């Protein structure tokens, strides 16, 4: 008789898009799926100057403390 493995809990994750415009955080948005977050980041990149602006997408697991804290 095979033993059942415990079901893996689905991770609660949000994808945070951060747009730094002219050295200042301009916009922070959260999305439930990575595809939408990446599409939104691409829109920000089109309006950005790569010499002084930056756009990033960060995956954040809800309820999990970062190792860096």
Biopython code that builds the backbone (N, CA, C, O; Angstrom):
import numpy as np
from Bio.PDB.StructureBuilder import StructureBuilder

atoms = [
    (1, "UNK", "N", (0.847, -1.170, 0.000)),
    (1, "UNK", "CA", (0.000, 0.000, 0.000)),
    (1, "UNK", "C", (0.899, 1.242, 0.000)),
    (1, "UNK", "O", (1.794, 1.365, 0.836)),
    (2, "UNK", "N", (0.658, 2.149, -0.930)),
    (2, "UNK", "CA", (1.453, 3.359, -1.047)),
    (2, "UNK", "C", (0.912, 4.423, -0.101)),
    (2, "UNK", "O", (-0.297, 4.596, 0.052)),
    (3, "UNK", "N", (1.833, 5.116, 0.518)),
    (3, "UNK", "CA", (1.394, 6.222, 1.373)),
    (3, "UNK", "C", (1.250, 7.475, 0.527)),
    (3, "UNK", "O", (2.019, 7.712, -0.404)),
    (4, "UNK", "N", (0.265, 8.255, 0.866)),
    (4, "UNK", "CA", (0.033, 9.491, 0.127)),
    (4, "UNK", "C", (0.989, 10.564, 0.618)),
    (4, "UNK", "O", (1.224, 10.714, 1.817)),
    (5, "UNK", "N", (1.532, 11.304, -0.332)),
    (5, "UNK", "CA", (2.364, 12.448, 0.020)),
    (5, "UNK", "C", (1.435, 13.592, 0.400)),
    (5, "UNK", "O", (0.361, 13.745, -0.182)),
    (6, "UNK", "N", (1.841, 14.383, 1.362)),
    (6, "UNK", "CA", (1.005, 15.529, 1.706)),
    (6, "UNK", "C", (0.891, 16.471, 0.514)),
    (6, "UNK", "O", (1.865, 16.704, -0.201)),
    (7, "UNK", "N", (-0.288, 17.001, 0.311)),
    (7, "UNK", "CA", (-0.503, 17.920, -0.806)),
    (7, "UNK", "C", (0.302, 19.192, -0.567)),
    (7, "UNK", "O", (0.329, 19.740, 0.535)),
    (8, "UNK", "N", (0.953, 19.642, -1.629)),
    (8, "UNK", "CA", (1.709, 20.889, -1.515)),
    (8, "UNK", "C", (0.742, 22.055, -1.555)),
    (8, "UNK", "O", (-0.122, 22.134, -2.429)),
    (9, "UNK", "N", (0.894, 22.943, -0.618)),
    (9, "UNK", "CA", (0.048, 24.116, -0.556)),
    (9, "UNK", "C", (0.450, 25.082, -1.665)),
    (9, "UNK", "O", (1.635, 25.334, -1.883)),
    (10, "UNK", "N", (-0.534, 25.611, -2.353)),
    (10, "UNK", "CA", (-0.264, 26.602, -3.374)),
    (10, "UNK", "C", (0.285, 27.856, -2.705)),
    (10, "UNK", "O", (-0.260, 28.338, -1.713)),
    (11, "UNK", "N", (1.363, 28.368, -3.261)),
    (11, "UNK", "CA", (1.966, 29.575, -2.701)),
    (11, "UNK", "C", (1.098, 30.787, -3.024)),
    (11, "UNK", "O", (0.578, 30.921, -4.132)),
    (12, "UNK", "N", (0.953, 31.655, -2.048)),
    (12, "UNK", "CA", (0.280, 32.924, -2.265)),
    (12, "UNK", "C", (1.340, 33.923, -2.694)),
    (12, "UNK", "O", (2.155, 34.375, -1.890)),
    (13, "UNK", "N", (1.314, 34.260, -3.977)),
    (13, "UNK", "CA", (2.356, 35.114, -4.553)),
    (13, "UNK", "C", (1.699, 36.295, -5.250)),
    (13, "UNK", "O", (0.654, 36.155, -5.886)),
    (14, "UNK", "N", (2.326, 37.457, -5.123)),
    (14, "UNK", "CA", (1.960, 38.612, -5.935)),
    (14, "UNK", "C", (3.215, 39.064, -6.672)),
    (14, "UNK", "O", (4.335, 38.837, -6.214)),
    (15, "UNK", "N", (3.015, 39.692, -7.793)),
    (15, "UNK", "CA", (4.114, 40.220, -8.594)),
    (15, "UNK", "C", (4.017, 41.737, -8.536)),
    (15, "UNK", "O", (3.019, 42.329, -8.946)),
    (16, "UNK", "N", (5.069, 42.350, -8.021)),
    (16, "UNK", "CA", (5.072, 43.791, -7.803)),
    (16, "UNK", "C", (5.920, 44.450, -8.889)),
    (16, "UNK", "O", (7.078, 44.094, -9.105)),
    (17, "UNK", "N", (5.302, 45.425, -9.568)),
    (17, "UNK", "CA", (5.994, 46.199, -10.590)),
    (17, "UNK", "C", (6.395, 47.526, -9.959)),
    (17, "UNK", "O", (5.560, 48.221, -9.380)),
    (18, "UNK", "N", (7.671, 47.875, -10.071)),
    (18, "UNK", "CA", (8.169, 49.134, -9.529)),
    (18, "UNK", "C", (8.781, 49.930, -10.677)),
    (18, "UNK", "O", (9.627, 49.430, -11.417)),
    (19, "UNK", "N", (8.337, 51.178, -10.809)),
    (19, "UNK", "CA", (8.890, 52.071, -11.820)),
    (19, "UNK", "C", (9.592, 53.217, -11.117)),
    (19, "UNK", "O", (8.966, 54.005, -10.408)),
    (20, "UNK", "N", (10.901, 53.301, -11.320)),
    (20, "UNK", "CA", (11.694, 54.407, -10.794)),
    (20, "UNK", "C", (11.904, 55.368, -11.952)),
    (20, "UNK", "O", (12.573, 55.046, -12.934)),
    (21, "UNK", "N", (11.324, 56.549, -11.820)),
    (21, "UNK", "CA", (11.334, 57.550, -12.889)),
    (21, "UNK", "C", (12.160, 58.747, -12.438)),
    (21, "UNK", "O", (11.818, 59.414, -11.462)),
    (22, "UNK", "N", (13.234, 59.009, -13.145)),
    (22, "UNK", "CA", (14.142, 60.111, -12.826)),
    (22, "UNK", "C", (14.711, 59.997, -11.408)),
    (22, "UNK", "O", (14.921, 60.999, -10.724)),
    (23, "UNK", "N", (14.955, 58.751, -10.985)),
    (23, "UNK", "CA", (15.579, 58.509, -9.687)),
    (23, "UNK", "C", (14.629, 58.459, -8.506)),
    (23, "UNK", "O", (15.068, 58.288, -7.369)),
    (24, "UNK", "N", (13.327, 58.604, -8.758)),
    (24, "UNK", "CA", (12.328, 58.604, -7.686)),
    (24, "UNK", "C", (11.300, 57.509, -7.985)),
    (24, "UNK", "O", (10.869, 57.345, -9.126)),
    (25, "UNK", "N", (10.915, 56.764, -6.950)),
    (25, "UNK", "CA", (9.869, 55.755, -7.156)),
    (25, "UNK", "C", (8.606, 56.477, -7.578)),
    (25, "UNK", "O", (8.069, 57.299, -6.836)),
    (26, "UNK", "N", (8.140, 56.166, -8.769)),
    (26, "UNK", "CA", (6.968, 56.825, -9.338)),
    (26, "UNK", "C", (5.713, 55.985, -9.152)),
    (26, "UNK", "O", (4.663, 56.502, -8.771)),
    (27, "UNK", "N", (5.824, 54.684, -9.423)),
    (27, "UNK", "CA", (4.656, 53.815, -9.406)),
    (27, "UNK", "C", (5.025, 52.452, -8.839)),
    (27, "UNK", "O", (6.084, 51.901, -9.142)),
    (28, "UNK", "N", (4.127, 51.916, -8.004)),
    (28, "UNK", "CA", (4.239, 50.557, -7.496)),
    (28, "UNK", "C", (2.875, 49.911, -7.680)),
    (28, "UNK", "O", (1.870, 50.416, -7.182)),
    (29, "UNK", "N", (2.843, 48.787, -8.399)),
    (29, "UNK", "CA", (1.584, 48.086, -8.656)),
    (29, "UNK", "C", (1.773, 46.597, -8.377)),
    (29, "UNK", "O", (2.857, 46.053, -8.585)),
    (30, "UNK", "N", (0.711, 45.942, -7.905)),
    (30, "UNK", "CA", (0.774, 44.509, -7.602)),
    (30, "UNK", "C", (-0.224, 43.757, -8.474)),
    (30, "UNK", "O", (-1.341, 44.216, -8.713)),
    (31, "UNK", "N", (0.208, 42.590, -8.942)),
    (31, "UNK", "CA", (-0.611, 41.747, -9.813)),
    (31, "UNK", "C", (-0.586, 40.314, -9.319)),
    (31, "UNK", "O", (0.382, 39.878, -8.696)),
    (32, "UNK", "N", (-1.644, 39.591, -9.599)),
    (32, "UNK", "CA", (-1.734, 38.207, -9.152)),
    (32, "UNK", "C", (-1.055, 37.237, -10.115)),
    (32, "UNK", "O", (-0.813, 36.082, -9.763)),
    (33, "UNK", "N", (-0.746, 37.699, -11.331)),
    (33, "UNK", "CA", (-0.052, 36.798, -12.254)),
    (33, "UNK", "C", (1.135, 37.509, -12.903)),
    (33, "UNK", "O", (1.102, 38.711, -13.166)),
    (34, "UNK", "N", (2.166, 36.736, -13.146)),
    (34, "UNK", "CA", (3.424, 37.283, -13.657)),
    (34, "UNK", "C", (3.277, 37.845, -15.068)),
    (34, "UNK", "O", (3.886, 38.865, -15.390)),
    (35, "UNK", "N", (2.493, 37.204, -15.899)),
    (35, "UNK", "CA", (2.339, 37.648, -17.287)),
    (35, "UNK", "C", (1.803, 39.076, -17.350)),
    (35, "UNK", "O", (2.304, 39.894, -18.122)),
    (36, "UNK", "N", (0.798, 39.373, -16.551)),
    (36, "UNK", "CA", (0.223, 40.712, -16.525)),
    (36, "UNK", "C", (1.234, 41.721, -15.983)),
    (36, "UNK", "O", (1.352, 42.829, -16.505)),
    (37, "UNK", "N", (1.957, 41.335, -14.942)),
    (37, "UNK", "CA", (2.965, 42.223, -14.363)),
    (37, "UNK", "C", (4.062, 42.535, -15.380)),
    (37, "UNK", "O", (4.489, 43.683, -15.499)),
    (38, "UNK", "N", (4.513, 41.531, -16.103)),
    (38, "UNK", "CA", (5.557, 41.749, -17.109)),
    (38, "UNK", "C", (5.052, 42.648, -18.237)),
    (38, "UNK", "O", (5.795, 43.489, -18.745)),
    (39, "UNK", "N", (3.785, 42.470, -18.630)),
    (39, "UNK", "CA", (3.211, 43.314, -19.682)),
    (39, "UNK", "C", (3.144, 44.769, -19.223)),
    (39, "UNK", "O", (3.440, 45.683, -19.993)),
    (40, "UNK", "N", (2.757, 44.978, -17.977)),
    (40, "UNK", "CA", (2.690, 46.340, -17.432)),
    (40, "UNK", "C", (4.086, 46.954, -17.337)),
    (40, "UNK", "O", (4.265, 48.134, -17.639)),
    (41, "UNK", "N", (5.062, 46.173, -16.927)),
    (41, "UNK", "CA", (6.439, 46.654, -16.849)),
    (41, "UNK", "C", (6.943, 47.076, -18.231)),
    (41, "UNK", "O", (7.666, 48.064, -18.358)),
    (42, "UNK", "N", (6.568, 46.339, -19.239)),
    (42, "UNK", "CA", (6.981, 46.675, -20.607)),
    (42, "UNK", "C", (6.399, 48.022, -21.032)),
    (42, "UNK", "O", (7.065, 48.791, -21.726)),
    (43, "UNK", "N", (5.179, 48.312, -20.630)),
    (43, "UNK", "CA", (4.571, 49.621, -20.926)),
    (43, "UNK", "C", (5.383, 50.728, -20.266)),
    (43, "UNK", "O", (5.649, 51.755, -20.891)),
    (44, "UNK", "N", (5.779, 50.532, -19.010)),
    (44, "UNK", "CA", (6.613, 51.520, -18.325)),
    (44, "UNK", "C", (7.955, 51.681, -19.028)),
    (44, "UNK", "O", (8.454, 52.799, -19.155)),
    (45, "UNK", "N", (8.543, 50.585, -19.485)),
    (45, "UNK", "CA", (9.845, 50.650, -20.159)),
    (45, "UNK", "C", (9.777, 51.493, -21.421)),
    (45, "UNK", "O", (10.733, 52.189, -21.762)),
    (46, "UNK", "N", (8.637, 51.431, -22.120)),
    (46, "UNK", "CA", (8.467, 52.219, -23.347)),
    (46, "UNK", "C", (8.493, 53.717, -23.059)),
    (46, "UNK", "O", (8.889, 54.509, -23.914)),
    (47, "UNK", "N", (8.068, 54.107, -21.848)),
    (47, "UNK", "CA", (8.045, 55.513, -21.449)),
    (47, "UNK", "C", (9.268, 55.908, -20.626)),
    (47, "UNK", "O", (9.298, 56.992, -20.042)),
    (48, "UNK", "N", (10.273, 55.042, -20.575)),
    (48, "UNK", "CA", (11.433, 55.273, -19.718)),
    (48, "UNK", "C", (12.659, 55.659, -20.514)),
    (48, "UNK", "O", (12.811, 55.309, -21.685)),
    (49, "UNK", "N", (13.520, 56.387, -19.846)),
    (49, "UNK", "CA", (14.841, 56.694, -20.371)),
    (49, "UNK", "C", (15.810, 55.737, -19.679)),
    (49, "UNK", "O", (15.986, 55.834, -18.465)),
    (50, "UNK", "N", (16.438, 54.822, -20.403)),
    (50, "UNK", "CA", (17.292, 53.819, -19.760)),
    (50, "UNK", "C", (18.489, 54.406, -19.006)),
    (50, "UNK", "O", (19.098, 53.710, -18.193)),
    (51, "UNK", "N", (18.835, 55.666, -19.260)),
    (51, "UNK", "CA", (19.960, 56.278, -18.561)),
    (51, "UNK", "C", (19.604, 56.731, -17.143)),
    (51, "UNK", "O", (20.483, 56.831, -16.287)),
    (52, "UNK", "N", (18.317, 57.005, -16.888)),
    (52, "UNK", "CA", (17.978, 57.517, -15.551)),
    (52, "UNK", "C", (16.713, 56.896, -14.958)),
    (52, "UNK", "O", (16.322, 57.260, -13.848)),
    (53, "UNK", "N", (16.064, 55.973, -15.664)),
    (53, "UNK", "CA", (14.854, 55.320, -15.166)),
    (53, "UNK", "C", (15.105, 53.818, -15.043)),
    (53, "UNK", "O", (16.035, 53.281, -15.646)),
    (54, "UNK", "N", (14.265, 53.152, -14.257)),
    (54, "UNK", "CA", (14.380, 51.703, -14.129)),
    (54, "UNK", "C", (13.005, 51.117, -13.844)),
    (54, "UNK", "O", (12.169, 51.745, -13.196)),
    (55, "UNK", "N", (12.786, 49.913, -14.334)),
    (55, "UNK", "CA", (11.538, 49.186, -14.115)),
    (55, "UNK", "C", (11.908, 47.774, -13.688)),
    (55, "UNK", "O", (12.798, 47.153, -14.268)),
    (56, "UNK", "N", (11.215, 47.272, -12.665)),
    (56, "UNK", "CA", (11.478, 45.917, -12.214)),
    (56, "UNK", "C", (10.213, 45.211, -11.787)),
    (56, "UNK", "O", (9.240, 45.842, -11.374)),
    (57, "UNK", "N", (10.237, 43.889, -11.891)),
    (57, "UNK", "CA", (9.140, 43.043, -11.416)),
    (57, "UNK", "C", (9.727, 42.131, -10.349)),
    (57, "UNK", "O", (10.725, 41.446, -10.578)),
    (58, "UNK", "N", (9.095, 42.130, -9.180)),
    (58, "UNK", "CA", (9.569, 41.344, -8.053)),
    (58, "UNK", "C", (8.468, 40.387, -7.623)),
    (58, "UNK", "O", (7.317, 40.791, -7.457)),
    (59, "UNK", "N", (8.821, 39.118, -7.442)),
    (59, "UNK", "CA", (7.871, 38.118, -6.940)),
    (59, "UNK", "C", (7.918, 38.146, -5.416)),
    (59, "UNK", "O", (8.981, 38.001, -4.813)),
    (60, "UNK", "N", (6.745, 38.334, -4.800)),
    (60, "UNK", "CA", (6.668, 38.407, -3.349)),
    (60, "UNK", "C", (5.724, 37.316, -2.861)),
    (60, "UNK", "O", (4.560, 37.268, -3.259)),
    (61, "UNK", "N", (6.230, 36.443, -1.997)),
    (61, "UNK", "CA", (5.391, 35.400, -1.414)),
    (61, "UNK", "C", (4.766, 35.955, -0.146)),
    (61, "UNK", "O", (5.472, 36.364, 0.776)),
    (62, "UNK", "N", (3.455, 35.968, -0.101)),
    (62, "UNK", "CA", (2.726, 36.560, 1.017)),
    (62, "UNK", "C", (2.910, 35.711, 2.268)),
    (62, "UNK", "O", (2.769, 34.488, 2.241)),
    (63, "UNK", "N", (3.225, 36.384, 3.353)),
    (63, "UNK", "CA", (3.365, 35.710, 4.634)),
    (63, "UNK", "C", (4.694, 35.048, 4.868)),
    (63, "UNK", "O", (4.859, 34.331, 5.855)),
    (64, "UNK", "N", (5.669, 35.270, 3.968)),
    (64, "UNK", "CA", (6.988, 34.664, 4.130)),
    (64, "UNK", "C", (7.998, 35.791, 4.329)),
    (64, "UNK", "O", (8.121, 36.692, 3.500)),
    (65, "UNK", "N", (8.708, 35.719, 5.435)),
    (65, "UNK", "CA", (9.709, 36.731, 5.742)),
    (65, "UNK", "C", (10.941, 36.502, 4.891)),
    (65, "UNK", "O", (11.395, 35.370, 4.724)),
    (66, "UNK", "N", (11.475, 37.580, 4.358)),
    (66, "UNK", "CA", (12.678, 37.500, 3.547)),
    (66, "UNK", "C", (13.869, 37.109, 4.405)),
    (66, "UNK", "O", (13.965, 37.503, 5.567)),
    (67, "UNK", "N", (14.766, 36.340, 3.833)),
    (67, "UNK", "CA", (15.987, 35.940, 4.525)),
    (67, "UNK", "C", (16.889, 37.146, 4.777)),
    (67, "UNK", "O", (17.726, 37.123, 5.679)),
    (68, "UNK", "N", (16.718, 38.197, 3.978)),
    (68, "UNK", "CA", (17.582, 39.378, 4.082)),
    (68, "UNK", "C", (17.174, 40.323, 5.202)),
    (68, "UNK", "O", (17.922, 41.246, 5.523)),
    (69, "UNK", "N", (16.021, 40.120, 5.798)),
    (69, "UNK", "CA", (15.543, 41.034, 6.840)),
    (69, "UNK", "C", (16.169, 40.744, 8.177)),
    (69, "UNK", "O", (15.872, 41.425, 9.159)),
]
sb = StructureBuilder()
sb.init_structure("model")
sb.init_model(0)
sb.init_chain("A")
sb.init_seg("    ")
for serial, (resi, resn, name, xyz) in enumerate(atoms, 1):
    if name == "N":
        sb.init_residue(resn, " ", resi, " ")
    sb.init_atom(name, np.array(xyz, "f"), 0.0, 1.0, " ", f" {name:<3s}", serial, name[0])
structure = sb.get_structure()
